[in-house]
Amino acid sequence: VSPTIKNVLIDEVVPGKHISLKFQATVMAGEGDAVIKVLEDMPKTNKGGYVLVVEGAIPTKDGGVYGVFGEKNGKSVPMAERVEALAKDALAIIALGTCAAYGGIAAGKPNPGGYTGTDKFLESRKISKPLVNLPGCPPHPDWFVGTVASVLLLGLPKPEDLDELKRPKVFYGNLIHENCPRRAYFDEGKFARKFGEPGCLNELGCKGPVTHADCSLRMWNHGTNWCIGAGSPCIGCCEPGFPDLVAPFYQKLDDANMPTIGKLQG
């Protein structure tokens, strides 16, 4: 069951340890210069002792003016400047959501704001820090809280705990296709031709065969349902290049992109 906001902010995530959230615009009570000072003081007062969580893609074009984060000396401060300053002295960084991880919808063509994901942004600024990507549009709350709890309990993830895209294997280690309840239809060649019909949703554009996540096992809204359970094809929101590379959402994947799960590779 997904944790509530109370569980995350007040309760112990693991015995004896809890999250000390210093800055999050949606849930924090403070505002204005006082909270911006907390943000700016973090690298000075807790250098190397905090985890930076990035939400949203980072705009880089035209000096980063398409996304700003508070003011300094009466002028707006670009998000890119904030991320760079905080990332340099962070213990580690979590990119929360597909936009933060890869650029996502904001970085879709023609991308006039020059939006980019955290990994590419850090590379462009020559910042080398442990990074964990938690993509999803939106990401499941369990993926985030589970990752934070693991850091509190066991320390930073080891390289073998992450896949090649720096995603935790415990959440992103398998394809949607592997655990899909409609998988038997796929194996039997039974495909739905319109929404509401029984059968595999491949012909209706399902991206489950190329999407890594545990949605089918974890489900959403406290385990109520998930995309395919509600009759919708998976749209591949956890993968790099979303949404451009998986669009149109309801168009069948090329057969060349279909994996041969459970079959020997020739």
N, C-alpha and C positions, 0 to 999 in steps of 0.2 A: 504494500500500500504506500502510495506516495506520501512523503512527510508534508505536514502543513507548514505555513510560514512561521507559526508559533514554535513548532518543533525545531525548525532550522535556527531561529534567532534566540530562543530562550532555553530550550532543553539541551541536555548534553548529547552531542552527536555520537560520541563514544564515551564510556565511563570516565569521568574526571576531566573531560575536554569538551569545549564548546566553541562555536564560531564567534569571534569578536568582529562584527561587521562595522567597519569604520565609515564607509561611504557607499550609499546606494540611493540614487535620487528618488526612486519610487516609494521606498518604505521608510526613509529617514524622516525624523521630525524636524530637524533643523533646516535652515536655508540661508542663502546669502553668503556674505564674506566669512562668517564663522565656520561654515562647513567646507568652504573652499580652502580655508587655512588648514583644516584637518587633512585635506587631500595633499596640499603642498608640503606639509610638515612630515608626512609619513616617511619619505626617504631619509629624513634627518633624524627622526626620533626612533625609528624601528628599521634601520638599514639591514637588509638581508633577512628580515624576520616576518615578512608579510607575503601573502599570495595576491597577485593582481589578477582580477577577473575582468576580462574585456567582454563587453556586450556590444554587438553591432559592428558593421564594417567600418574601416577607418578611411575617411576621405583625405586624399593627398594632393589633389589638383588645386591650382590657384592658391597655394599656401594653406590648404586645408580649411578654407572658409565655409565649406558646405556642411561642416559639423563642428560646433564649438562647445566648450565646456567651461562655463563661468567667465569671469573677467579678471584682468590684472591691469592696474593703472588705467582703468576706464576703457580698456580694449578687450574684445572677445579673445579667448584663448582657444586655438584649434584643438580638437580631440587628439590629433596626431602628436601635438606637443605634449599633452598630458600623458598619453600612453608612453611616449619615449622617456619622459622624466621618471615615471613610476616604474617602468620596466627595468631600467638600468640597475636599480637597487632592490628589486624583488627577489624573494627566495625562489619563486616559480610563477608561471603565468598559466591561467586557464582561459582558453578562448571558448566562450559559452554561446552556442548557437552557430548555425551555418554561416551567417553573415560575419561573425567574429572569426570563425575558423578559416573560411575560404573567400569571403566577399559576398556570397549569397545573392539575394535579390538586388541589393544596392549596387553590386558590381556587374549586374546584367548589362548586356549591350543596349545602348552605346556607352554606358558608364561615364557620363559627363563629369561626375565629381571625382573620378580617379579613385574609387573605393577599392580597398584591398583587404585581405584577411590578415590576421595578426602575424602569422608565420612569415609571410612575404614582407610585411611591414618591418618586423624586427630584423630580418635579413638585410633590408635596404638601409637600416640604421646601424648595421654591424653590431647588433646586440645579441649575445648568445646566452640564453637562459633556458632552463627546463620548461618545456611547453607541453600542455595537454590540450588537445582539441576535443570538444564535446559538441559536434555538429548536430543539427536537427532544426526543423522550422515548424514549431519550436522544439528545443531539446527537452527530453523527458526530465522532470525534476529529480527522479531517482538517479539519473546519470550524473547530475551535478553533486547531489548530496552524497551519493555513494563514493564519488571520487574524492570529495573533501574528507569524508570519514576515513577513507583509506590512507590519505596523507597524514591525518592526525594520528592514526593508529599504527601505521607501518612506515611512514615516511614517503618521500617522493617515489613515483612509479619507476621501476627499473625498465631499461630499454626493451626487455623481453615482454613486459606487460603491455606495451603499446604496439599498434600495427605500424605500417610504413607511413601512414598519415597522422601518426601521433595520437591515435584514438585508443582508449582503453579496450583491450580485447575482450574483457569481461562483458562489455556492453555492445561492442561493434565487431565481435569476432566471427559472426556468422552472417550469411546472407538472409534477408527476409524470406527468400524463396525456399531455403532449407527447412524452415519451421512453419511454413504457411499451411493453414488448414485446407487450402484448396490445391495443395501440391499434388495430391492423388489425381485430380482432374488433369493436371498438366501431363503427368506420366502416362495417362490413358488417352491423351489427345482430345480431351473434351473441353472446349472453350466457349465461354459466354460470348454471344454476338451483340448483346445489348445489355444495358444495366438492369439488374434485377433478376437476371437468369442465373441458374446454377452453372458451375464450370469455372475453369481457370480464367483469370482476367487478363491474360497476356494479349489477346486480340484487342482489348480495350485500353491498352497502353500501360499495363502494370510494369513498374520498374523494380519490382522485388528481386528479379534475377541478378541485378547489378547493384543492389543497395544493401549495405551492411548496417544492421541494427537489430535489437531484440524486441521490437514493437509487438510481434505476435505472441511473445511469451509474457511480456510485462504489461502490455496494454496501457490505456490512458484513462484519465478521470477516475482515479482510484480503482483501476482494473475493470472499468466498465466496458470499454470497447476500443477498437483501433480502426485504421483506415479500411483495410480489406474486410474486417469484420462487419463494417458498416456498408459494404458493397462497393467501395471505391477502390480503384487501383492505387497501389503505392506510387507516389510521384518522385521518389528518389531524393528526398530533401536532405538526407544525411551525407550526400556525396559531393565531392568537388565539382564545380561547374554548374551546380544547381543555381538557377533554373534553366539556363540556356541549353546545357547539354542534354537535358531530359525533356525538353519541350519539342513538340506539343505534348502535354501531359497525357492525353487520351489517344495517342497514336502508338501503334505497335512498335516495339523495339525491332531493329534489324536482327535477323536470325544470326548474323555474325557475332552479335554481342551477347548471345544467349550462352550461359555456362553449361557445361556438361557434368552436372553434379551427379555423383554416384556412378559415373561411367569412366572407364579407363581412357586416359589420353593416348591417342595414337602417335 
